[in-house]
């Protein structure tokens, strides 16, 4: 079941991009604010010299940190992160937040918020558009299971990113099992009308109570280009 949270208590995804080697310094900020769900991936900046000073994304190895938290915590962290890896700092980077539209399953909502109890239902943050980005974070090696399940529910494609979890040890106690640090991040764009069906199918087949330990949530998409329903694809699904 999708999980609902009142508009007064929004949940956000913060994306922080910074130079490799600053992992511990940045993570200390998130740990201090009680953020327990973090996913770290390696990337490479490609910005040209004209915008390098603004974004801090030149030809160098970068770390991408994906973290979920309350909007209140994100306001504090954005200021703190900016003081460490802002565009005017030696270790330049960027941080931004995205509103999370819905979370699939009570266990997933607890994990993303770092709390012990929550009600069930679908979390809706704002008026829905025509498309959503479904984000699935699963143990490494289960991306194919997630995608096959998603396709069976109407999705026609996705993108997989390899990353590692850096969350609190408390999350192991929450799930009652050891959580592997190696993760697969699966991104699926779909029409909003298909979102619920796809997310619930993924949780049923590869959710927190399975070996995949997948956590699933969605982000609103304002605009889409290059997607179309292919032959034999159920209405409401998209090809990626």
N, C-alpha and C positions, 0 to 999 in steps of 0.2 A: 504494500500500500504506500502511496506517496504521502509525504509528511508536510503538514501545513504549520506555518508560524505566523503570528499576527504581524501586520505591517509595522507595528511599533518596535519589533525586535528583529530587524533584518539580519540576514547572514550574507557575508560577502566572500569572494575569492580574491586574495591579494596575490599578484604576480610581481616578484622582485627579481631584477636582473642586475648582476654585479660581477666584478672581476673575480676570476678563480683565485682561491687563496684567502678570501674574506669570509669563507663559510662559517667558521666558528664565531667570528665577531658579529655577523648578521644574525645567526641563530640565537646568540645570547639575548638579543633584543626581543625576539619572539618568545623565547622561553620565559623571560622576565615578565612578559605580559600575559602569560598563561596560555599561549597558543600551543595546542597539542598535536594538531594535524598539519604536517608539513611534508612536501614532496620535492626532492631536489633532482635536477637534471642538468647535464652538461650541454652547452651550446657554444656558438661562435658568433661574435658580433660582426656585422658587415656594413655598418653605416659609413658613408663617405666623409671626407674631412670637413665638409661644409656644415654637417649636422652633428659631427662627433662631439663638439663641446656642449651640445644641448642634450643629446641622449646618452652619451658615454658608451657607445656601442661600436667601437672601431674594430679593426681586424685583430681580435684577441679572444682567448678563451673566456667564456662567460658561464656563470652559474645561473640557472633559472630555478627560483624557489616558488612553489605553489602552496599557499596556506589558506585555510578557512578560519573564519573568526566572526565575531559580531561587528557591526559597523562602528560601534563605539571603540572597540579595540583597534580597528583599522585606522581611525582618526589619529590615535596616539602613535601607532607604529609608523604611519606615513611620515610624520614629523621626525621621528627618531631615525628611521632609515635614511631619510633625506640628509640628515646631519652626518651620516657615515658614508654613503655612496652617492650623494647628490651630484649634479652635473658640474659643480665647482670644486669637487673633491678629487684628490689624487686617484682614488679607486672609484672611478665614475660608474654610475649605473642609473637605474630608473625603477620606480615602483608604482603600481596602479591597482585599483580595485574594480571588480565586476560584481554586480548584484546576482546572487544565487536565486533562481526562480523557484525551484522545487527540489526536495530531497526524497529519495525513495527508501522507505522503511525506517522504523524507529531506531534500530541499531545504527544505521548510517547517520541519522540526524544527531544522535548522541556522540558519535565519533567526531563529526565535523565541528560540533559545538564544544566538545570536551566536557560534557555534563553527563550525569548518571541517569537521569530520568527525563522523559519527554512524552508528550501526547502523540497520538497517531493522526494521520491525515496528510493532506497535501499542503506544502508550504508555498504560498503565492505572494510574491513581493510587489508586483506591479501588474498593470494591464498587459495581457498577453499579446505578442505579435504573431506573425504567421509562422515563424521558425524558432527553433531552440537548438542550443548546443548541449548535447548530453555528454557529460564527463564521467568516465568510469575509471576507478583506480583499483587495480587488482594485483594479486601476487604475480610475480614474473612467471611467464609460461602459460598463462591462462587467457591471453589476448584472443587466440583463435576461438576458444570456447565462448567468450563474450561476444565476439563478432558473429559467430554462427547463430547464437541465440538472438542477437539483435536483428539479424537478417530474417530469421524466422518470424519475428514480430513486425516486420515491415521496413526495417532499415536496409539500405543497399550498399553501404560502404562506411569506412571510418579510417582514422589515422592513429597509429600506435607510436608512443614515445616511451623509451626506456628511462626509468628514473629510480631513485631509492628513497625510502621513507626515512624521516628524521624525527618522528614523533616521540612523545613521552613514553616511558616504560609503563606508565599507568594504563595505556591503551591495551597492553597485553593482559592486564587484570580484567579490563572491561570485557574483552572478547573471551577470556578464559583460556586462550591459547597463545603461543608465541607467534608474533607477527613478523614475517620475513621482511627485511629492509628493501630487497629488490622488488620493484614494482613496474607494472605496465600501465601507462596512462593512455586510455582509448578515448578519442574524440569523434563524436558522431553528430552530424547536422541533420535535422529532420523537421518536418512540419509539426507545429505545435499539437495538432490533433492526434499525432502518432506518438508523442512523447511519453504519455502515461503507459501505453501498451508496451513500448520498447523497454522502458525502465523497469517495469514490474516483471517482465520476462527475464531480464538480466539478473535481477535480485533473486528470482525463484530458482534460476539455474546456477548462478555463480555468486550469490550474495554472501553476507558476513558469516552465515552458518555453514558455508561450504569451504572446500580447500582453497578456492579462488579468493575468498575474503573480499569480494568486490564491494566498494562503496560507490554509489551512483547518485549524481545530482545534475541539475540542468541550469544553464545560463541563458538569458534572453538574447536573441539575435535581432539586431535592428535592420540589417540589410543583407541580401544574399545575391551572389552572382555565380554563374557557372554550374548551377544545380538544375536537374530536370528529372522527372520520373521516367524511368526506362520502360521498355516493353515488358509486360507481365508484372510490373511493380504495382502493388496495391496503392490506391490513391491515398496521399498523405505521407508517403515515404519519399526520400530523396537519394539520388546518387551522389557520392562524394569522390 
